[in-house]
Amino acid sequence: MIRCVFIFILLIQYRPFTKFVHSNPPNVLNIAGDINGRISMHFHEKFPGFSTTTYLASRLDNVTKVIDGAFVIWEATIPGTRLSLLKIYRLHGLNKLAYIYSVGNTFFYTRYYEKIPSSYRKITQSLFQFKLEKLVRERFVDLKEEIDSDIFMVQSHDIYGLNAYVIIPYEKYDIISVSYGFDILWEQKFGSGKCTSIILHGKRDDLRLVHLHIKQTNTQGEIFLANFNGDFVPVTKEYFYHVLNSMDSEENQNLKGP
């Protein structure tokens, strides 16, 4: 709340109330390059799973064009228009969404953008809000990577020496993809479905079995996968539990010793 008030004060401070205030020559802001000296203020914020960067430009900065390397995000088309605020949303370090607040002598505009492979595409406020909610809520899980404890609850079990891990997203997050390195074990289709829990059997660096609980709009299901020479492949429920029982027997035998 304090930061929001602070930004609002800055916007009022930088708003051109009089035409007698001197402006510098038009300036281009390249968010992919060195911005020192080109803008009054910028700051980064990290959240669970994504990050943002906010840029605040004064009248003296006189930013009339914003680019991301070779991509043009915004450019003033009316004389006297300049950038006041730009906010970028990033996922896994990649720019995904942005909005720009620009001001003129007697007007202001807010524009919304989505990063696509070849450019930044202007979108409506409602579509921006929809995509922002998805960016905040939807998560990918790579079982080879460290699991983020701010997003997922991880429980470990060691029954008779047999390692098992349960991964459950906290309520405000949805798992839409599960992978093991470059291998996709499951992913959402046509914007529907989510993984509600992941159960891993074996050591973290030597997983043997993966059990996924999947929830569709009106149904729930399970996916059973087994590790064959480093690749996880779907198997039947019967085979899955056959392997699990074999692992349990092997572990018990190891505990007993020769």
N, C-alpha and C positions, 0 to 999 in steps of 0.2 A: 504494500500500500504506500509506504514512504517513497519507494522508487517511482511509482506511478505519479505521485504528486510532484516529485522532483522533475520528472520528464515534462509534466504539464507546465510547470513554472518555466522551464527552459524554452518550451515552445512559445509561450507568451512573450518571453524575453526576446526571442529571436524574430518574432512576428514583425513585419515591416509596417509600423504604424504611420510612418511619415516618409514622403518621397525625398526629403532632404538628407536622409542618412546615406552616406557614401557606400557603394558596393564595389567589391573587387571585380576584375574581369571574370567571365564565365569559367567555371572550373569543372573538370571531369573527375569523378570518384571511381576508381577501379578497386573493387573489393578483393580482387585476386592479387593485388600488388601492394606496394608500400603506401600506406595512407597517412603517414606522419606529415603534418603540416597542411593537409588537404581538407581536414574536417575538424570541427571544434572538439568533439568528444565521441568515443565509442567504447563499448564494454561488452564482455562475453559473460554468458550465464550457462551453467551446466545443470541439466535435469536428468532423472533416470532415463537413459536410453536416447536422449537427444540433447541438442544445445542450441543456443541462439546468440546472435550478435546484433546489437543495436547501434546505429550510427545517428548522431545528432549534428545537424549542420546549421550554422548561423547565417544571417544575411551577409556577413563579411566573407564567409566561405563561398557563397554564391555558386553552389553546385547545381548545374543545369543538365547534367548527364551522369547516369550511373551505369557502369559496365562491370562485367565479370569476365576478365580476360578478353576474349574475342566476342563475347555475347553482350548485346545491349539489353539492359533491363528496363531503363526508363530514360526519356529525353524530353526536356521542356519544349513545347511547341508554341506556347503563347509568350510573347515578350514580357519580362518581369517575373516569370515563374521560376521558382528554385526549390531545391530539396530542403525539407525540414527534418524528416525522420525516415529512416530505412531500417527495417527489421528482417533479418534472415533466419530461417529455421533450418537446422541441419540434422541429418540422420546418418549415423556412422561416418561423420565427417563430410558428408556430401550435402550441398545446398539442395533443398527440396521446395521450400515455400518462401515467399517474401511479400511484404506490403510496404508501400511508400506513401508518405504524407507530404504533399507539395503545397506551397503557398504562392499566391500572387499578390498584387497590390490590393485587390478587393475580393479575393476568393481563395478557397482551398479545395484540394482534392485528395481522396484516398484511393489508391489503386492496389490490386491484389494480383500476385503472380505465382505461377507454378513452373519449376525448372523441369524441362523436358530435354531429351538428349541433344537436340540441335539448337535450342534457344530457351528464352523465358517467355511463357505464354500468359497473357493477361486473362484472368478468370473473374467470375463474379464473387461478391462477398460471401454468398451462401455456399458456393462451391469451395471457396477458400476455407470457410469454417468447417465444412464436412471433411476436407482433406487434413486439416489441422487436428481434428479430433481423432482421425485414423492414425496420424503420425504419432500422437501422444499415446494412443491406446494399443496399437498393434505391435507385436514383437516377434522377432525371429530368434530361434534357439539353435545354436551350433553346439553339439554335444562334445566337440573337441576343444571348445573354448571355455574359459572360466565363466561360471554362471553368476549373473549380477544379483546379489542378495537384496538390492533395493527394489527389484522387480519381481523376483521369484523367491518363494520359500523352498529351501532345500533341506530335506530330512534324510539322514543316513541311518541305515539299519545294519546290524551285524549279528545275525541270528546263526548261532553255531559256526561262526567264522565265515559265513557266506555274505559277501558285501552286496548291499542294495541301496539305491538312492531314489528318492521321490522328489520330483520337481513340480511345483504348483505355482502358477502365476497369482500374484495378489489381485484382489477383486477388480481393480480398475484397468487391468491389462488382459489382452487376448493373445494367445500364441497362434500365429497364422502360418508358421513354417517351422519344421524341425529338420535339421540336417546333421550329418556327421562329416565334417570337412566339406568337400565338394559334392558329397552324395546327399540328395534330397530324400529324406525318409517319408515325409508327408508335407503337403502344403495345401493351403486353402484354394478351392476351386470356385470360380465365378463369384467371388466376394462372399461366399457362404461357408460356414463351418469354422470351428476353432478346436485346438487341442487343450483339454482341461487339466491333464496331468501326464507326466512322463515318469515311468518307472524303469530304472536301469539296474541290471544285474551284472556283477563282476566288478573289477577294480576300475577306477576312473581312467587309467591309462591302458586298460585291457577289458573293454566292455564285451560281454558275451551275448546279452539279450536286452532288447528294448521293448517296452510295453506302452502303447499310446492309447489314451482315452480321447475319443473324438466326439464332439457334439455338433450335430447339424441343427437346422431350424426346428425340426419336429422329431428327430431321432438321435440316438446315441449309439456309438459303436466302439470297437476296439481294433487295434492293429498290433500284430505280434511280429517281431523281427528278430532274426538270429544272425550272428556274425559268422560269415564264411570267408576265411582268408582275407579279412580286412574289409569286406563289403557286407552291409546289412541288407538282407533280403526278407520279404514277407514269408511267413510260415503259418501253418495251422496252429490253432490253440493247443491241440493235443501234442504236437511236436514241441511247441514252446515249453510246455510244462514237463514233457519228457526230458528235455535238455536241462531244465531247471532242477528236476529231481536228481539227474545224474551229477550236476554240479554240487548239489547238496551232499550226495553220497561221497563224492571225491573229497570234498572239504572235510567231512567227518572222518574219513579214512586218514587224511593227512594229519588231523588233530590227534588221532590215536597213535600214529607213528607206526614203524615197522613191527 
